[in-house]
Amino acid sequence: MIKLTRLGKKSNEPFILNCELIETIEEKPDTTITLLNGKHFVVVESAAEVISMVMQFKRSIHRG
């Protein structure tokens, strides 16, 4: 799970995302995360930041 900041109607609203459900991350120009179920989120964080958070989360699980 990673903590992100939603961009759009509910601007700057933090939420927790199950990163196991991420299918794609695009910057067009805002960062858009599409999940396996087709749902998408536009977030404040860059694609590189999201990838870094996902990698950090997965490392923390495998260390445990």
Number of C-alpha atoms within 10 A of each C-alpha: 14 14 14 20 17 20 18 12 7 9 12 13 13 14 12 11 14 11 19 12 15 17 14 12 19 13 13 8 7 14 20 21 21 17 18 11 9 10 11 15 17 20 23 20 16 16 18 12 12 20 14 12 17 19 12 12 14 14 11 10 8 7 6 5
